[in-house]
Amino acid sequence: MNEFLLGVQAGVQLPVLLALAAGSILGLVVGVLPGIGPGVAISILLPLTYGMSPLAGITLLLGIYCGAFYGGAVTSILIRTPGEASSIMTMFDGYPMARRGESERALSLAFSSAFLGGIASVIVLIFAAAPLAGLTSRFGAAEYASASILALICVARAYEGRFFAAAMMVGLGLFIASMGIDPTSNDQRYTFGMTALLSGLPLAPLVIGLFGIAQAAILIGSPVVNVSGDAVSGAGIGVRHMLEPFRYRATLSKSIGIGVGIGILPAVGAALSTTLAYFEARRASADPASFGKGNPEGIVAAEAANNSNSGGAMLTVLTLGIPGDAITAMIMGVFIVHGVVPGPALFTEQPQLANGILFSMLLINVFTLGVLLFATRYLAMLTRVNPRILGMAILMLCLVGSYSVGNSMAGIWVALGAGLLGWLCAHAGIPVVPLVLGVILGDMLETTIRQALSISEGSPMIFLNRPVAAGILGFSALMLFWPLLMRIFRRLKALNAP
């Protein structure tokens, strides 16, 4: 508690509170605007955080991250257009309720369930992070290398049906991470004689291009959708509906558990947690046929799982230094720029920062709900924004942000190249999130493998002689070959069938 109180003291500093307010409001806005999402906003603002204190910069990005979960429900319910991929399940029952004239009730259910999920996940994070950090502090180089391999396999496995495309992007990310000067031999690797690449491909312009510029190009080419005034006029929050999620206690608790658990898995994301929670609620319901036709329990399940995902995703960042998704990978960039190493040592070396992040996540949920109580109707008006104008504004901000990273045109060229790649991947159905996570984890993977082999004098048996490392690698192999094993099992079962 003493260390958490240090975090409270750090979290109530004026720069941190201002960053919290700005990030939360911006997160709500980008969540409401269809087609943008927190990844675009965070990629644009990432260079800005480099001039802030670590806690203020991380709090700004966390505000966008968490606020977007709340905002995504607005368009899903009112105009049947999910602001976020994770808000699709909310649309199934939220939009029918809005069609029945129950927009206020549907929005109140969504925001209240999201708030309960967000608060519960942060409480879990507060109580689990420090003990888990104490456990992972015993990890050596072999264990960290094995955990990185597991994370990369989880990244590829998260995209069922696109596994080979995702694996290819992971490999591309690892290749980009290897560019620059080799820290051991001081040799130049893949710099092609360009001095701008001696320190590697800069992370911020790369992320800005993949998420910001690519999405701006998509918005510029998208058609204008007319939103009726009736959908916006029904937006609001009814305080009497805010307590309704407690009528579905079993669904609420199970959905929060699913959200936190899925959030811990690298690169799986909130979309899977909301899907699993929604179908689990429908399975356990006495009236499953009503789901998809305006059942309030469907909104409770989807939104509670959606917002509780953030706590689980941050758990792996703070205790292992491994990002749970693309957003937390960008947040890790703030740590790296300020020379802070996320992981178990964070709670012993900088408890003020670690606990300040936990306290800020609590405040973000409280502040966001407070804003929604008064501003939901005004936020709903943003659904009328012309996407082409929005795309042009995002493109301009991306170019300014890319230049500001190093005050040179090199950042702009990197962002434009990454933007072209992101745009092509979007049209080809190839995920770019694995590439970002490959870049982030590439340095850790290379460094820890070298350290482990140095300790064992070049013998790879160190990864099998250490029980934890061997266990992680065994689980990695099981996850990698699980679809093949299931196919063999089904074939054998079919052959033995009478």
Summary of the structure (lengths in Angstrom):
residues: 498
radius of gyration: 22.6
end to end distance: 63.1
largest distance: 72.7
contacts: 1952
relative contact order: 0.19
helix: 78%
strand: 1%
